[in-house]
């Protein structure tokens, strides 16, 4: 298998987990980044889970992935966001 071959068949629904500190505006900021890369993303479908002590918030956004380039750009924008601690 060539290095550039993808194991993902596009288009597909692709879940991305984003973690950050619990703070006002975090979920909305993430929705804005995701919508920039996936205009058909439904913010109501985002799953939210607080850490045990409620210091962190985990968001799962299932995007409609159309290409590896789209996913790479989305991951990069999320990782570069100042409110984001980790992206999986």
For each residue, the residues with C-beta under 8 A, 3 or more apart:
1: 5
2: 5
3:
4:
5: 1 2
6: 9 10 68
7:
8: 12 14 65 68 71
9: 6 12
10: 6 65 66 67 68
11: 64 65 66
12: 8 9 64 65
13: 62 63 64 65
14: 8 62 63 64 65 71
15: 60 61 62 63
16: 34 60 61 62 63 74 75 78 87 88
17: 58 59 60 87 88
18: 30 58 59 60 61 78 84 86 87 88
19: 56 57 58 59 84 85 86 87 88
20: 23 26 30 56 57 59 83 84 85
21: 26 55 56 57 83 85
22: 26 50 51 54 55 56 57
23: 20 26 83
24:
25: 28 29 83
26: 20 21 22 23 29 30 57 59 83
27: 30 31 46 48 57 59
28: 25 31 32
29: 25 26 32 33 81 83
30: 18 20 26 27 33 34 46 59 61 78 81 83 84
31: 27 28 34 35 41 43 46 61
32: 28 29 35 36
33: 29 30 36 37 74 77 78 81
34: 16 30 31 37 38 41 61 63 74
35: 31 32 38 39 41 43
36: 32 33 77
37: 33 34 63 70 73 74 77
38: 34 35 41 63 64 65 70 74
39: 35
40: 64
41: 31 34 35 38 45 61 63 64
42: 45
43: 31 35 46
44:
45: 41 42 61 62
46: 27 30 31 43 59 60 61
47: 59 60
48: 27 57 58 59
49: 57 58 60
50: 22 54 56 57 58
51: 22 54 55 56 57 58
52:
53:
54: 22 50 51
55: 21 22 51
56: 19 20 21 22 50 51 85
57: 19 20 21 22 26 27 48 49 50 51
58: 17 18 19 48 49 50 51
59: 17 18 19 20 26 27 30 46 47 48
60: 15 16 17 18 46 47 49
61: 15 16 18 30 31 34 41 45 46
62: 13 14 15 16 45
63: 13 14 15 16 34 37 38 41 71 74
64: 11 12 13 14 38 40 41
65: 8 10 11 12 13 14 38 70 71
66: 10 11 70
67: 10 70 71
68: 6 8 10 71 72
69: 72 73
70: 37 38 65 66 67 73 74
71: 8 14 63 65 67 68 74 75
72: 68 69 75 76
73: 37 69 70 76 77
74: 16 33 34 37 38 63 70 71 77 78
75: 16 71 72 78 79 87
76: 72 73 79 80
77: 33 36 37 73 74 80 81
78: 16 18 30 33 74 75 81 84 87
79: 75 76 84 87
80: 76 77 84
81: 29 30 33 77 78 84
82:
83: 20 21 23 25 26 29 30
84: 18 19 20 30 78 79 80 81 87
85: 19 20 21 56
86: 18 19
87: 16 17 18 19 75 78 79 84
88: 16 17 18 19
